Amino acid sequence: MKVWIKVMDKDKIRNDVLLEFPDTKYFTLPEFKKLFQDVSYKLDISTPVILKTHYDHFMKFNRVKFLPRDFIEPVDFTHVVAEVGFERRKIEDYTF
């Protein structure tokens, strides 16, 4: 499983990071918070205030979006998006 976290300014990606985890990785709420603390430090942005609704949305829809109102400090971007992507496996000898 891969998690792609993007700092967006309207429709443009300002900065991003791609993290890889084992295929069976499911995050607990404390792990989810720790993930965003580490990524925020790496992307040099403030850490968003993470609520249980953010975590639930991420686990249910494989995507979460943080708006400027989710940050305590003022930010100069429009939103931060985290998306889950699973690798496609190659299908050998696939014929119609």
VENJOTA-V834573 format. One record per residue. N is the residue number from 0. PHI is phi in degrees with one decimal (* if undefined). BURIAL is 1 if it has 24 or more other ideal C-beta (glycine too) atoms within 12 Angstrom, else 0. Layout:
n=[N,N]
phi=[PHI,PHI]
burial=[BURIAL,BURIAL]
This chain:
n=[0,1,2,3,4,5,6,7,8,9,10,11,12,13,14,15,16,17,18,19,20,21,22,23,24,25,26,27,28,29,30,31,32,33,34,35,36,37,38,39,40,41,42,43,44,45,46,47,48,49,50,51,52,53,54,55,56,57,58,59,60,61,62,63,64,65,66,67,68,69,70,71,72,73,74,75,76,77,78,79,80,81,82,83,84,85,86,87,88,89,90,91,92,93,94,95]
phi=[*,-119.7,-119.2,-107.2,-113.0,-123.0,-96.8,-110.4,-123.6,60.3,-105.0,-108.3,-83.2,-86.9,-159.0,-154.8,-147.7,-117.3,-112.5,-114.1,-132.3,-57.4,-55.4,-95.5,-75.5,-122.4,-89.6,-88.1,-60.4,-63.6,-67.4,-63.2,-64.6,-63.1,-57.9,-73.0,-63.9,-66.7,-68.3,-61.7,-64.1,-65.8,-85.2,60.0,-127.7,-72.4,-80.1,-71.4,-78.0,-99.2,-103.1,-62.6,-65.4,-62.0,-61.8,-61.7,-64.3,-64.0,-71.8,-83.2,-110.3,61.2,-159.5,-144.6,-127.2,-105.9,-96.0,-55.7,-70.4,-85.1,-111.3,-75.9,-84.8,-63.9,-122.4,-111.7,-133.2,-87.6,-170.0,-121.3,-120.5,-120.0,-128.0,-98.2,-132.7,-102.5,-70.7,-82.5,-88.7,-72.5,-101.9,-76.7,54.1,-85.7,-133.4,-89.3]
burial=[0,0,1,1,1,1,1,1,0,0,0,0,0,0,0,1,1,0,0,0,0,0,0,0,0,0,1,0,0,0,0,1,0,0,1,1,0,0,1,1,0,0,1,0,1,0,1,1,0,1,0,0,0,1,1,0,0,1,0,0,0,0,0,1,1,1,0,0,0,1,0,0,0,0,1,0,1,0,1,1,1,1,1,1,0,0,0,0,0,0,0,0,0,0,0,0]
